[in-house]
Amino acid sequence: MKLKSVDHIYHIHRDSRVKRWFFIFIGLCFIVLLLPWTQNIKARGTVSTLYQGQRPQQLNSPIPGRILKWYVKNGDYVKKGDTLLQLAEVKEDYLDPLLVERTQQQVQAKIGVRDYYQAKVGTTNSQLNALNASRVLKLTQLKVKIGQLNNKLAAEEAELAAANNELKLSEDQYNRQKKMYDDGLVSLTQFQQRSVSFQNVLAKKTVIENKLAQTRQEIRTVNIEQDAAIQDYAEKVSKTEGERFQNLGQIEGSNGDIAKLQNQIANYKARQGLYFVLASQDGQVVSLNKAGIGEILKDTESIGTIVPNKVKYAVEIYIKPVDLPLIKEGQNVMCIFDGFPAIIFSGWPNSSYGTFKGKVVAVESNISSNGLFKALVIEDSADRPWPPQIKMGTGVQGIAILNDVPVWYELWRNINGFPPDYYTVKTSKSDEKTK
């Protein structure tokens, strides 16, 4: 007896379709193996920026001081140059409220001293000119006197020569007269007259020789006087020049003191401008670590942090050393920011949702402290912009795009442990022209 319920429950006489579904499944698997697969490298990182001026800036106290007043609180937005807080002096060297005015008075006093020494230098210059003129006059007088004595000496030498000639002639006459007297040819009176004449000529010669010796002595005396005058004026000029150089040294010392005091005045004025701590850039004030009024700040002590408003964001991702050869400048990276929902198909990046495209601009050659290499990624201007809600330090997952290969090749590569294929960056003609 044939029961219909048995046929409906057990399907004994029904045709099996397992074989058909098996071949369909095999066909689908074959088709999937032929589908394209984009190789990639996954890396973690954080949001940052390429420019140091756009990073969070630490606010430091430029001078040690006591807090008088706060003008901001945590979370306030400020513009560049806005006052953050006011400080008061705590060092005893700067407590005088009239410090700058009194230092300026010291400068004026030093300027007066310098002017006094400059006047003394002018006086010593006049003295030097007077001494030089007096020396020239004195030496000229002595030279004229020496010239006169030389002329007198020449005349006396000529007179001596004439006296010698006359003496020689008188001596010859005396000798002849004496011989004639001895022969009895002349009288004694005549011989005595000739003898007196000879003696007179001899005395005249002696007088002329004495005058000549006196003139020579006068010349030597005048020469000695000339040397003494030169020595005397040299001593006077040296002494005056010594005073002049001493005054010049005092002037230079005064100039140095004036420059030092003026430098102190400039430092005092600059220090007074540091009593108000100003914002270094537009941004938000965060992490203020001083609680109230009257707290003492040390030199360069941290007050807080200012986060810039306008930032050109970049992403810092960290690459394993084994994957470093696969990362090149200009390579595409898909960024997934923390807090933004995303549906990821790692092998089909174009089908993913919630990812933002970027490009590698630099790969650091030095390994970081975490044992990884840092790569910098910026926004791809040709794709949609990154979300404006991201902030500094936001976590990022980066997917570096490599070559497109079939699925079967990717499975075969992973089974054999081979590395991904190298990625060749293709630059557009416009980029080449820009370079």
Secondary structure as UniProt FT lines:
FT   HELIX           4..10
FT   TURN            12..13
FT   HELIX           18..34
FT   STRAND          36..49
FT   HELIX           52..54
FT   STRAND          57..60
FT   STRAND          65..70
FT   TURN            74..75
FT   STRAND          77..78
FT   TURN            80..81
FT   STRAND          83..88
FT   HELIX           92..94
FT   TURN            97..98
FT   HELIX           99..182
FT   TURN            183..184
FT   HELIX           188..273
FT   TURN            274..275
FT   STRAND          276..278
FT   STRAND          283..286
FT   TURN            293..294
FT   STRAND          296..297
FT   TURN            299..300
FT   STRAND          302..308
FT   STRAND          313..319
FT   HELIX           321..326
FT   TURN            329..330
FT   STRAND          332..337
FT   TURN            338..339
FT   TURN            346..347
FT   HELIX           349..351
FT   STRAND          356..367
FT   TURN            369..370
FT   STRAND          373..379
FT   TURN            381..382
FT   TURN            388..389
FT   TURN            392..393
FT   STRAND          395..406
FT   HELIX           407..416
FT   HELIX           429..434
//
